[in-house]
Amino acid sequence: MTGEATGTSALVDHIDTTLLRHWTPWPGGRPHPSEAALIDAALSIRAAYGRAADEGRAATGVHRSVERYRAENASPLDELERLTRADAGRLAELLGYQ
């Protein structure tokens, strides 16, 4: 085995044993509803991402904010113009952010 192959193997072993042990799975995302995706992206910058609601557990963090917005707006959440017309104060209250 060459030095390069040994180095590559060592790197792969390190990733498998050290880095992947602490890996947090990607929680999904919002590939199509642009309003929900924009809110998600903006709030994710400085907020706890939280978890989606499931079996008796309420959503937390950014998931909770997107759910609140979804509850007050007609689906699909794919009209950015509607988001631009939203009252800033009401939007901050609804999303739980100042």
C-alpha distance (Angstrom), angle and dihedral (degrees) to the residues before:
residue distance angle dihedral
M1 . . .
T2 3.80 . .
G3 3.78 124.3 .
E4 3.80 89.9 -108.0
A5 3.80 92.5 53.2
T6 3.80 90.4 47.4
G7 3.82 90.8 50.6
T8 3.79 91.6 48.7
S9 3.79 91.7 48.9
A10 3.79 90.7 49.2
L11 3.81 90.5 50.7
V12 3.81 92.6 49.3
D13 3.81 90.4 47.9
H14 3.80 90.7 49.9
I15 3.81 92.0 50.5
D16 3.80 92.0 47.6
T17 3.80 96.1 46.9
T18 3.79 102.9 33.5
L19 3.78 114.1 20.7
L20 3.79 101.8 35.5
R21 3.77 91.3 50.1
H22 3.82 89.2 70.2
W23 3.79 96.9 36.5
T24 3.79 115.8 131.8
P25 3.79 111.7 -147.4
W26 3.79 116.6 -119.2
P27 3.83 105.6 -99.4
G28 3.78 95.1 -142.8
G29 3.72 119.7 -102.6
R30 3.74 141.8 -143.4
P31 3.80 108.0 -82.0
H32 3.80 98.5 171.8
P33 3.82 118.0 18.6
S34 3.79 98.1 82.7
E35 3.82 95.7 -165.8
A36 3.79 92.3 53.3
A37 3.81 91.1 43.4
L38 3.81 92.7 51.7
I39 3.82 93.1 48.0
D40 3.81 89.4 46.6
A41 3.81 92.5 50.0
A42 3.80 95.2 45.6
L43 3.80 95.2 46.9
S44 3.80 93.7 42.5
I45 3.79 91.1 64.9
R46 3.80 94.9 76.3
A47 3.80 106.2 4.6
A48 3.76 139.1 85.5
Y49 3.78 104.3 -97.5
G50 3.79 92.6 -143.9
R51 3.77 125.9 -176.7
A52 3.78 136.3 -68.4
A53 3.78 118.9 -107.0
D54 3.78 115.7 -92.3
E55 3.80 139.5 161.2
G56 3.78 100.8 -13.3
R57 3.81 96.2 -31.7
A58 3.77 118.3 113.1
A59 3.77 120.4 -131.0
T60 3.79 116.3 -99.8
G61 3.80 136.3 -158.8
V62 3.78 118.3 -3.9
H63 3.81 91.3 -6.3
R64 3.82 89.6 60.3
S65 3.81 91.7 50.2
V66 3.80 93.0 50.9
E67 3.82 90.3 47.4
R68 3.83 90.6 52.9
Y69 3.80 91.0 50.1
R70 3.82 90.8 46.7
A71 3.83 91.4 50.7
E72 3.82 91.4 57.5
N73 3.79 99.0 41.7
A74 3.76 133.3 61.7
S75 3.76 116.3 -106.2
P76 2.89 140.8 -84.1
L77 3.79 95.3 57.0
D78 3.77 91.8 -148.0
E79 3.82 103.2 114.6
L80 3.79 111.3 97.0
E81 3.80 89.9 -179.2
R82 3.81 89.5 65.9
L83 3.79 89.4 53.3
T84 3.82 91.2 50.9
R85 3.82 90.2 53.2
A86 3.81 93.7 51.4
D87 3.79 117.2 116.5
A88 3.82 105.6 -106.7
G89 3.81 94.2 -139.1
R90 3.79 93.8 48.3
L91 3.80 91.1 45.2
A92 3.83 92.1 52.1
E93 3.81 89.9 48.4
L94 3.80 92.5 47.1
L95 3.79 93.7 47.9
G96 3.80 93.2 42.5
Y97 3.79 94.7 -121.1
Q98 3.80 133.1 114.0
